[in-house]
């Protein structure tokens, strides 16, 4: 994501800047003064008591302006919540430049000092997710569901591999069954475990266990779907109501934005975060853009699924793609433009612009009101071209 340096207030004299290199069992903290001088370093356990000691240690040197933390989404989540609750501004520190690391070396103390320097200079930083709301709950449920889906797929693949090498009487009995017929048939078997030395019985036992594992995971996934459907519909009904966006894609886009979507300061920054902002790749007389391979790849996948759904079923999207191809774009380039437009739409759905209704006039002029002809609102949508950033009115805009 783009740097948030423009939103960070300048340092005041006497303030100190902290940096934390996070680990599983302990955190290494460093303090810098306003001139960049190292005031000290210390280690603290990654416990609630350790977090309080770390905060107290920082505050003994002066008012803490801001703290740079590495790994706010993993080992640094706990200290990030503690500092935010205490009113300290926390910034997520991105990976340092590799050439600088080669020159300076690497240690926990050096990494903590580099994080403090990044917070002081407002470079290599971003605003972290708060991780204290319903979006965090959705993220946890989605991770658990994704793990169950992966395990269910592995169980089915292993079951079918066992059938390939199973004894002939079992293979002939099972090879022509559909997926669910195969699962229910194997799950209903009652082989005698005392005869497990027999290859036929051992194969039946293995297939039964895999089939029951599949059914158990399938039930777990269904339960997670029920929870996520209600949670995502409550969090972002405007996303679910949009064509081509379902619970899975809406949940991923919510997780990408976080509980504080205002941390993404602009719509181009959100497109960069999702990896759909086109990057210039021009040279000489060649003017072109290339694919962006950065950003959140899961968010990129969600936008790609939305684009694929609309390409199949939405006439407006099909008209937009046809227009792009007639302008000389390849199908891949037209799809990238479509994904960029979808990112713009999602950003404005997640961050609706405040609307203040106009105040009624104190003494309306009846003669003037009768002379004015009120036109009905049009259904067109003004979109912005992804490559130039200039507004363009499309005849049939992609939703």
C-alpha positions in Angstrom: 0.0 0.0 0.0 1.1 3.5 -0.6 2.8 5.4 2.2 0.7 7.4 4.6 3.4 10.0 5.3 1.1 12.8 4.2 -1.3 12.0 7.0 1.2 11.9 9.8 1.8 15.1 11.8 5.3 16.4 12.1 7.4 15.7 15.2 7.5 18.2 18.1 10.6 19.0 20.1 11.1 16.6 23.0 9.1 13.8 21.5 10.6 10.3 21.2 10.0 7.7 18.6 9.8 4.0 19.2 10.5 0.9 17.1 9.7 -2.7 17.9 11.1 -5.8 16.3 8.5 -8.5 17.1 9.0 -12.2 17.8 6.9 -15.0 19.2 8.3 -14.9 22.8 9.9 -11.5 23.1 10.0 -8.1 21.5 13.0 -5.9 21.1 12.3 -2.1 21.4 14.4 0.9 20.5 14.0 4.6 21.2 15.1 7.6 19.2 15.0 11.3 20.0 13.7 13.9 17.6 17.1 14.3 16.0 17.5 10.6 15.3 19.9 9.8 18.2 19.5 6.3 19.8 18.4 6.7 23.4 18.4 3.0 24.3 17.2 -0.6 23.5 15.5 -3.2 25.6 13.8 -6.6 25.5 10.4 -7.4 26.8 8.3 -10.6 26.9 5.4 -10.8 24.5 2.8 -10.9 27.3 0.3 -8.4 28.6 2.6 -7.6 31.5 5.5 -7.2 29.1 3.5 -4.9 26.9 2.8 -2.6 29.8 6.4 -2.6 30.8 7.4 -1.8 27.3 5.0 1.2 27.1 6.2 2.5 30.5 9.8 2.2 29.4 9.1 4.3 26.3 7.2 6.9 28.2 10.0 7.5 30.8 12.1 9.1 28.0 9.4 11.6 27.1 6.1 11.9 25.2 5.9 9.1 22.5 5.1 10.6 19.2 4.6 7.3 17.3 5.9 3.8 17.3 6.9 1.7 14.3 6.1 -2.0 14.6 7.1 -4.8 12.4 4.6 -7.6 11.7 1.4 -5.9 13.1 -0.6 -8.7 11.5 1.2 -11.6 13.2 3.6 -11.4 16.2 3.0 -7.7 16.6 -0.8 -7.8 16.8 -0.8 -7.9 20.6 1.5 -4.9 21.2 -0.2 -3.0 18.5 -3.5 -3.3 20.3 -1.9 -2.4 23.6 -0.3 0.8 22.2 -3.4 1.8 20.4 -5.5 1.5 23.5 -3.0 3.7 25.3 -3.4 6.4 22.7 -0.1 5.9 21.0 0.0 6.2 17.2 1.2 2.9 15.8 2.6 2.6 12.3 3.3 -0.6 10.4 6.9 -0.7 9.2 7.5 -2.4 5.8 10.5 -4.5 4.9 13.8 -2.5 4.8 15.8 -1.9 1.7 17.9 -5.0 1.0 21.0 -2.9 0.0 20.8 -1.0 3.3 20.5 -4.3 5.2 23.6 -5.7 3.4 25.6 -2.6 4.5 24.4 -2.4 8.1 23.9 -6.1 8.9 21.0 -7.6 10.7 20.2 -8.1 14.4 17.1 -7.6 16.5 18.5 -4.4 17.9 19.3 -3.0 14.5 15.8 -4.0 13.2 14.2 -2.2 16.1 16.3 0.9 15.6 15.4 0.8 11.9 11.7 0.6 12.7 12.0 3.6 15.0 13.9 5.5 12.3 11.1 4.7 9.8 8.5 6.0 12.2 10.5 9.2 12.8 11.1 9.9 9.1 7.7 8.6 8.0 9.1 6.3 5.4 8.5 2.6 4.7 5.3 2.9 6.8 1.6 2.3 6.6 -1.4 2.5 8.9 -2.0 -0.9 10.3 -5.4 -2.6 10.7 -7.0 -2.3 14.1 -8.1 -5.9 14.3 -10.7 -5.3 17.0 -14.0 -5.4 15.2 -16.3 -7.6 13.2 -14.0 -7.8 10.2 -11.4 -9.5 12.4 -14.1 -12.0 13.4 -14.8 -12.6 9.7 -11.1 -13.1 9.0 -10.8 -15.8 11.7 -13.8 -17.7 10.4 -12.6 -17.4 6.8 -9.2 -18.8 7.7 -10.8 -21.7 9.5 -13.1 -22.4 6.6 -10.3 -22.2 4.1 -8.3 -24.8 6.1 -11.3 -27.1 6.2 -11.8 -26.7 2.4 -8.2 -27.6 1.8 -8.3 -30.6 4.1 -11.6 -31.8 2.5 -10.0 -31.7 -1.0 -7.0 -33.6 0.2 -9.2 -36.3 1.8 -11.1 -36.7 -1.5 -7.9 -36.9 -3.5 -6.3 -39.5 -1.2 -9.5 -41.5 -1.3 -9.5 -41.7 -5.1 -5.8 -42.5 -5.1 -6.5 -45.5 -2.8 -9.2 -46.7 -5.2 -6.7 -46.7 -8.1 -4.4 -49.1 -6.3 -7.2 -51.0 -4.4 -7.8 -54.7 -4.9 -9.8 -55.5 -8.0 -13.1 -56.4 -6.3 -13.1 -53.1 -4.5 -12.0 -51.0 -7.5 -14.7 -52.5 -9.7 -17.3 -51.8 -7.1 -16.3 -48.1 -6.6 -14.8 -46.8 -9.9 -18.1 -45.8 -11.6 -19.7 -44.1 -8.6 -20.2 -40.3 -8.5 -18.4 -38.3 -5.8 -21.2 -38.3 -3.2 -22.2 -41.8 -3.9 -18.6 -42.9 -3.4 -18.4 -40.9 -0.1 -21.6 -42.3 1.4 -20.8 -45.9 0.2 -17.4 -45.9 1.9 -18.7 -44.2 5.0 -21.4 -46.9 5.5 -18.9 -49.7 5.5 -18.3 -51.7 8.7 -15.0 -53.6 8.3 -13.7 -55.7 11.1 -10.6 -54.1 12.5 -9.4 -57.5 13.7 -8.8 -58.5 10.1 -6.7 -55.4 9.3 -3.8 -57.5 8.1 -5.9 -58.4 5.1 -5.2 -55.8 2.3 -8.9 -55.8 1.3 -10.1 -55.1 4.9 -7.3 -52.5 5.4 -8.3 -50.7 2.2 -11.9 -50.7 3.4 -10.9 -49.2 6.8 -8.8 -46.5 5.1 -11.6 -45.6 2.6 -14.1 -45.5 5.4 -12.0 -43.1 7.5 -11.4 -40.8 4.6 -15.0 -40.8 3.7 -16.1 -39.9 7.2 -13.4 -37.3 7.4 -14.8 -35.7 4.2 -18.3 -35.7 5.6 -17.2 -34.2 8.9 -15.3 -31.4 7.1 -18.2 -30.8 4.7 -20.4 -30.2 7.7 -17.9 -27.9 9.3 -17.7 -25.9 6.1 -21.5 -25.6 5.9 -21.6 -24.3 9.5 -18.9 -21.7 8.7 -20.9 -20.6 5.6 -24.0 -20.0 7.7 -22.0 -17.8 10.1 -20.2 -15.9 7.3 -23.3 -15.3 5.3 -24.9 -13.5 8.2 -21.8 -11.7 9.3 -20.8 -10.4 5.9 -24.4 -9.4 5.1 -24.4 -7.3 8.3 -21.0 -5.8 7.7 -21.4 -4.8 4.0 -24.9 -5.2 2.6 -24.0 -2.8 -0.2 -21.4 -5.3 -1.4 -23.7 -8.3 -1.4 -26.3 -6.3 -3.2 -23.9 -5.6 -6.1 -24.0 -7.9 -9.1 -21.2 -10.4 -9.2 -20.1 -10.1 -5.5 -21.0 -12.9 -3.2 -20.2 -13.8 0.4 -16.8 -15.2 -0.4 -15.5 -12.3 -2.5 -17.1 -9.7 -0.2 -15.6 -11.3 2.8 -12.1 -11.2 1.3 -12.5 -7.5 0.3 -13.6 -6.7 3.8 -10.6 -8.4 5.3 -8.3 -6.6 2.9 -9.7 -3.2 3.9 -9.8 -4.1 7.6 -11.9 -2.8 10.5 -10.6 0.7 9.6 -11.0 1.0 5.9 -10.3 4.8 6.1 -6.6 3.8 6.6 -6.5 3.4 2.8 -6.4 7.1 2.0 -7.5 7.0 -1.6 -9.0 4.9 -4.3 -5.7 4.5 -6.3 -4.1 3.3 -3.0 -6.8 0.7 -2.7 -6.2 -0.5 -6.3 -2.5 -0.7 -5.5 -3.3 -2.7 -2.3 -5.4 -5.2 -4.4 -2.7 -5.5 -7.0 -4.9 -4.2 -9.9 -3.3 -0.8 -10.5 -1.6 -0.8 -13.9 2.1 -0.1 -13.7 3.8 2.0 -16.5 6.1 0.0 -18.7 6.8 2.5 -21.5 10.1 3.0 -23.3 10.8 5.3 -26.2 7.8 5.3 -28.6 6.2 2.3 -26.8 3.5 3.5 -24.4 2.0 0.7 -22.4 1.2 -0.6 -18.9 2.0 -4.0 -17.4 0.5 -6.3 -14.9 0.9 -5.5 -11.2 2.2 -8.5 -9.4 2.2 -6.9 -5.9 -0.5 -6.2 -3.4 -2.8 -8.6 -1.6 -3.0 -11.6 -3.9 -6.2 -12.9 -2.2 -7.9 -9.5 -2.9 -6.7 -9.7 -6.4 -8.2 -13.2 -6.7 -11.5 -11.9 -5.4 -11.6 -9.1 -7.9 -10.7 -11.6 -10.7 -13.6 -13.8 -9.7 -16.0 -10.8 -9.8 -14.7 -9.9 -13.2 -15.1 -13.4 -14.5 -18.7 -13.6 -13.3 -19.6 -10.3 -14.9 -17.9 -11.2 -18.2 -20.2 -14.2 -18.4 -23.5 -12.7 -17.3 -23.5 -8.9 -17.3 -24.4 -7.2 -20.7 -22.9 -3.9 -19.6 -19.5 -5.5 -18.8 -19.6 -7.4 -22.1 -20.2 -4.1 -23.9 -17.3 -2.5 -22.1 -14.9 -5.3 -23.0 -16.1 -5.1 -26.6 -15.4 -1.4 -26.6 -11.9 -2.0 -25.2 -11.0 -4.6 -27.8 -12.2 -2.4 -30.7 -9.9 0.3 -29.3 -6.9 -2.1 -29.8 -6.6 -3.6 -26.4 -5.9 -7.4 -26.1 -8.4 -9.5 -24.1 -6.0 -9.6 -21.2 -5.5 -5.8 -21.2 -9.3 -5.3 -21.3 -9.7 -7.6 -18.3 -7.1 -5.7 -16.4 -9.0 -2.4 -17.1 -12.2 -4.1 -15.9 -10.5 -5.2 -12.7 -9.3 -1.7 -12.1 -12.9 -0.4 -12.5 -14.1 -3.0 -10.1 -11.5 -1.9 -7.5 -12.8 1.6 -7.9 -16.4 0.5 -7.4 -15.5 -1.6 -4.3 -13.6 1.2 -2.7 -16.5 3.6 -3.0 -18.8 1.0 -1.7 -16.6 0.4 1.4 -16.1 4.2 1.8 -19.4 5.8 0.9 -19.1 9.6 0.5 -21.0 11.6 3.1 -24.1 13.2 1.7 -25.6 16.3 3.2 -29.1 17.1 1.8 -29.5 20.7 0.8 -31.4 23.0 3.2 -34.8 24.1 1.9 -35.1 27.9 1.1 -36.7 30.0 3.7 -39.1 31.7 1.2 -39.5 29.7 -2.0 -40.1 31.6 -5.2 -43.2 29.9 -6.8 -42.9 31.6 -10.1 -39.3 30.5 -10.6 -40.0 27.0 -9.4 -42.8 26.6 -12.0 -40.5 27.9 -14.8 -37.8 25.3 -14.1 -38.2 22.0 -15.7 -37.0 19.1 -13.6 -35.3 16.3 -15.5 -35.4 12.8 -14.2 -32.0 11.4 -13.0 -30.1 9.4 -15.5 -28.8 5.8 -14.9 -25.4 6.4 -16.4 -22.3 6.2 -14.3 -19.1 8.3 -14.6 -16.1 6.1 -14.3 -12.4 7.0 -14.5 -10.0 5.4 -17.0 -7.5 3.3 -15.1 -4.4 4.3 -17.1 -4.7 8.1 -17.3 -6.9 8.9 -14.3 -9.2 11.2 -16.4 -13.0 10.9 -16.1 -14.7 9.4 -19.1 -18.4 8.8 -19.7 -19.0 5.3 -20.9 -22.2 4.4 -22.8 -22.6 1.1 -20.9 -20.4 1.3 -17.8 -19.1 -1.9 -16.2 -20.7 -2.2 -12.8 
